[in-house]
Amino acid sequence: MRNKKIKMAMAALLIILPLLLQQINDYWMHIVIMIGIFSILSMSLNVIIGYAGQFALGHAAFYGIGAYAAALLMIHFHLSFWIALPSAAVIAGLFGFLLGTPVIRLRGDYLGIVTLGFGEIVRLIFVNWIDVTRGPMGIPGIPAPTLFGYTFSGKIEFYYLILVLVLITFFVINRIVHSGVGLSLLTIREDETLAKSIGIRPNKYKLLAFTVGGFFAGIAGAFWASYISFVSPDAFRYLDSVNILAMVILGGTASLPGSILGATLLVLAPELLRYMSDYRMMLMGLAIVLMMIFKPTGFWGEKHRKYNFYGMVQKGEDK
């Protein structure tokens, strides 16, 4: 009953939040929308790192692929946002599958280096394939979503859209990781040899993790393209991949609420520390180092996830 009341209170807050922020200014609405975008990115990366145990450092590449795919589909093929978004997600998921196919046999630092290289290759393609991507000039004029003839023009509309996308992402990934697939991924992460001995095929599930992670990162990228109405290679750098990784680690690996918490903290922190612009990156780095020393599972990490998951299993057995 208590959890139900908390969820209802959170739902009410999320619904009325634009009305509260509108009293301040539009800038904070933009910050909340960015939290939503990075929540999707953090949850999608958590599938790869937290559940499958694959150390990936190029997640911004899938984000960029989704953004550029949606932009090109809407501008050159005149597709609506509602068709371009899932199409871009599928394209990004396909690239996740293509990347995962050769790298799933690698582990640790080697996997991180290869995925880092993939991210840089994708960024350089965005920069140099001028005939398609317009290179450093980027692609302007990306149309906003329309619904029943109404064009999304304000931040409130985009807020509710990203809220729906975050909820869909959370629901789908939560269903995946709390199923037999999720248990298989965790088994592979903990002991791949054991997983093989009980009939689990590690390569199959690792490939699934890369595909799912790429798919949802593509959704975030497609939304970003339409929201900003402009894409350029500068938005999908290596530092963005590191930032998404920090969100997963800070919030907690193998925890979807932790991913949202990590995204919220690392999007808000630079804004709250803006008055200390000369030191804020150093302070953020120090905070992450201290977090790894004193709370390595993150604010909402593995302990919470295990409790929630096994509590759910126990309830199922009682029924």
C-alpha positions in Angstrom: 0.0 0.0 0.0 2.8 2.4 0.9 4.6 1.7 -2.4 1.4 2.3 -4.3 0.9 5.7 -2.7 4.5 6.7 -3.4 4.0 5.7 -7.1 0.8 7.6 -7.3 2.5 10.7 -5.8 5.4 10.5 -8.3 2.9 10.1 -11.2 1.0 13.2 -10.0 4.3 15.1 -9.7 5.4 14.2 -13.2 2.1 15.2 -14.7 2.0 18.6 -13.0 5.8 19.3 -13.2 5.5 21.4 -16.4 3.0 23.7 -14.7 5.4 24.2 -11.8 8.5 24.8 -14.0 6.6 27.1 -16.3 6.4 29.5 -13.4 10.2 29.7 -13.2 11.4 29.6 -16.9 11.7 27.5 -20.0 15.3 26.7 -19.3 14.5 24.3 -16.5 11.9 22.6 -18.7 14.8 22.0 -21.1 16.9 20.5 -18.3 14.1 18.1 -17.4 13.7 17.1 -21.0 17.5 16.4 -21.2 17.1 14.3 -18.0 14.5 12.2 -19.9 16.8 11.8 -22.9 19.8 10.7 -20.8 17.6 8.4 -18.7 16.7 6.4 -21.9 20.4 6.4 -22.8 21.5 5.3 -19.3 18.9 2.5 -19.2 19.8 1.2 -22.6 23.6 1.2 -21.7 22.7 -0.6 -18.4 21.4 -3.5 -20.4 24.8 -3.9 -22.0 27.0 -3.1 -19.0 24.9 -3.9 -15.9 23.0 -7.0 -17.0 25.2 -8.5 -19.7 28.5 -7.4 -18.1 29.9 -6.1 -21.4 32.2 -3.0 -21.0 31.1 -0.8 -23.8 32.5 2.7 -24.4 30.9 3.8 -27.6 27.2 4.2 -26.7 27.0 7.7 -28.1 27.5 6.2 -31.5 24.0 4.5 -31.3 22.6 7.8 -30.0 24.0 9.6 -33.1 22.9 6.9 -35.5 19.4 7.2 -34.3 19.5 11.1 -34.5 21.0 11.1 -38.0 18.7 8.3 -39.3 15.6 10.2 -38.1 16.8 13.5 -39.5 17.5 12.0 -42.9 14.2 10.0 -43.0 12.2 13.1 -42.1 14.0 15.6 -44.4 14.8 13.5 -47.5 12.1 10.9 -47.4 9.4 13.2 -45.8 8.4 10.6 -43.2 6.5 11.7 -40.2 8.2 11.7 -36.8 6.0 8.8 -35.7 7.4 6.6 -38.5 11.0 8.0 -38.4 11.5 7.4 -34.7 10.9 3.6 -34.7 12.7 3.3 -38.0 15.7 5.1 -36.6 15.6 2.9 -33.5 15.6 -0.2 -35.7 18.5 1.1 -37.7 20.5 1.8 -34.4 19.5 -1.6 -33.1 20.8 -3.2 -36.4 24.2 -1.4 -35.8 24.2 -2.7 -32.3 23.7 -6.2 -33.7 26.5 -5.6 -36.3 28.9 -4.3 -33.7 28.0 -7.1 -31.3 28.6 -9.9 -33.8 32.4 -9.6 -33.9 33.0 -8.2 -30.4 31.0 -10.6 -28.2 34.0 -12.9 -27.9 36.1 -10.1 -26.4 36.2 -9.2 -22.7 37.2 -6.4 -20.4 39.6 -3.8 -21.7 39.7 -5.3 -25.2 36.0 -4.9 -25.6 36.1 -1.4 -24.2 38.8 -0.4 -26.8 36.9 -1.9 -29.7 33.6 -0.2 -28.8 35.5 3.1 -28.2 37.0 2.7 -31.7 33.5 2.0 -33.1 32.2 5.2 -31.5 35.0 7.3 -33.1 34.5 5.7 -36.5 30.9 6.6 -36.5 31.6 10.2 -35.4 34.2 10.6 -38.2 31.7 9.3 -40.7 29.3 12.0 -39.5 32.1 14.6 -40.0 33.4 13.4 -43.3 30.5 12.0 -45.3 29.5 15.5 -46.3 27.2 14.5 -49.2 24.8 12.8 -46.7 25.5 14.3 -43.2 26.7 17.8 -44.3 29.8 17.2 -42.1 30.5 19.7 -39.4 27.8 22.0 -40.6 25.2 19.5 -39.4 21.6 19.0 -40.6 19.2 21.9 -39.8 15.5 22.2 -40.2 14.4 18.8 -38.8 10.6 19.0 -38.5 8.9 18.7 -35.1 6.3 16.0 -34.4 2.7 16.6 -35.5 -0.3 14.9 -34.0 -3.8 15.2 -35.6 -2.7 18.3 -37.4 -1.2 19.9 -34.2 2.6 20.6 -34.4 4.7 20.3 -31.2 6.1 23.8 -30.8 6.6 24.2 -27.0 8.7 22.5 -24.4 5.6 21.2 -22.6 4.6 19.0 -25.5 8.1 17.7 -25.8 8.2 17.1 -22.0 5.1 14.8 -22.2 6.5 13.1 -25.3 9.8 12.3 -23.6 8.0 11.2 -20.4 6.0 8.7 -22.5 9.2 7.4 -24.2 11.0 7.0 -20.8 8.0 5.1 -19.4 7.9 2.8 -22.5 11.7 2.2 -22.3 11.5 1.5 -18.6 8.5 -0.9 -19.0 10.1 -2.9 -22.0 13.6 -3.2 -20.5 12.1 -4.0 -17.1 10.1 -6.8 -18.6 13.2 -8.1 -20.4 15.5 -8.1 -17.4 12.9 -9.6 -15.1 12.4 -12.5 -17.3 14.3 -15.7 -18.2 16.4 -13.5 -20.5 17.4 -11.3 -17.7 18.4 -14.2 -15.5 20.4 -15.6 -18.4 22.2 -12.3 -18.8 23.1 -12.1 -15.1 24.3 -15.7 -15.2 26.6 -14.9 -18.1 27.8 -11.8 -16.4 28.7 -13.7 -13.2 30.2 -16.9 -14.7 30.2 -17.5 -18.4 31.5 -21.1 -18.0 28.7 -21.9 -15.6 26.2 -20.4 -18.0 27.4 -22.7 -20.8 27.3 -25.7 -18.5 23.5 -25.2 -17.9 22.7 -24.7 -21.6 22.8 -20.9 -21.9 24.4 -19.6 -25.1 26.4 -16.6 -24.0 27.0 -15.2 -27.5 23.3 -15.2 -28.2 22.4 -13.2 -25.1 25.3 -10.8 -25.4 24.2 -10.0 -29.0 20.7 -9.4 -27.8 22.0 -7.0 -25.2 23.9 -4.9 -27.8 20.8 -4.9 -30.1 18.4 -3.8 -27.3 20.9 -1.2 -26.1 21.3 0.2 -29.6 17.6 0.2 -30.3 16.7 2.3 -27.3 19.7 4.6 -27.7 18.3 5.2 -31.2 15.0 6.3 -29.8 16.7 8.9 -27.6 18.7 10.1 -30.7 15.5 10.4 -32.9 13.8 12.4 -30.2 16.8 14.7 -29.7 16.9 15.4 -33.5 13.3 16.4 -33.6 13.4 18.3 -30.3 16.5 20.4 -31.2 15.6 20.4 -35.0 19.4 20.2 -35.7 22.0 17.5 -35.5 25.8 17.7 -35.8 28.7 15.4 -34.9 29.6 17.5 -31.9 26.7 16.0 -29.9 28.0 12.5 -30.2 31.6 12.6 -29.0 33.5 10.1 -26.9 33.0 12.3 -23.8 29.2 11.8 -24.2 29.7 8.0 -24.1 31.8 8.5 -20.9 29.1 10.7 -19.4 26.4 8.1 -20.1 28.7 5.4 -18.5 29.1 7.6 -15.5 25.3 7.8 -15.1 25.1 4.1 -15.1 27.9 3.7 -12.5 26.7 6.5 -10.3 23.1 5.5 -10.3 23.8 1.8 -10.0 24.5 -1.1 -12.4 21.8 -3.6 -13.1 19.2 -1.2 -11.8 16.8 0.8 -14.0 15.7 3.2 -11.3 19.4 3.7 -10.6 19.9 4.6 -14.3 17.3 7.3 -14.1 18.7 8.6 -10.8 22.2 8.7 -12.3 21.0 10.6 -15.3 19.1 13.1 -13.1 22.2 13.7 -10.9 24.7 14.2 -13.8 22.4 16.4 -15.8 21.5 18.6 -12.8 25.0 18.8 -11.3 26.6 21.0 -14.0 23.7 23.4 -13.8 23.7 23.6 -10.0 27.5 24.1 -10.1 27.5 26.6 -13.0 28.5 29.4 -10.6 31.7 27.4 -10.1 32.4 26.9 -13.8 36.2 26.7 -13.3 35.9 23.8 -10.9 32.6 22.0 -11.6 34.1 19.3 -13.8 36.8 18.6 -11.2 34.2 18.4 -8.5 32.1 16.0 -10.6 35.1 13.8 -11.2 36.0 13.8 -7.5 32.4 12.8 -6.6 32.6 9.9 -9.0 35.9 8.7 -7.6 34.6 8.9 -4.0 31.5 7.1 -5.2 33.6 4.2 -6.5 35.6 4.0 -3.3 32.8 4.2 -0.7 29.7 3.0 -2.6 30.8 1.0 -5.6 27.3 -0.4 -6.5 26.0 3.2 -6.9 23.1 4.9 -5.2 20.6 2.4 -6.3 22.6 -0.5 -7.3 22.8 -4.3 -7.3 21.6 -4.7 -3.7 18.3 -3.0 -4.4 17.9 -4.8 -7.7 18.4 -8.3 -6.1 15.9 -7.5 -3.4 13.3 -6.3 -5.8 13.8 -9.2 -8.2 13.9 -12.0 -5.7 11.0 -10.5 -3.7 9.0 -10.7 -6.9 10.0 -14.3 -7.5 9.0 -15.1 -3.9 5.6 -13.5 -4.4 5.1 -15.6 -7.5 5.9 -18.8 -5.6 3.5 -17.9 -2.8 0.7 -17.6 -5.3 
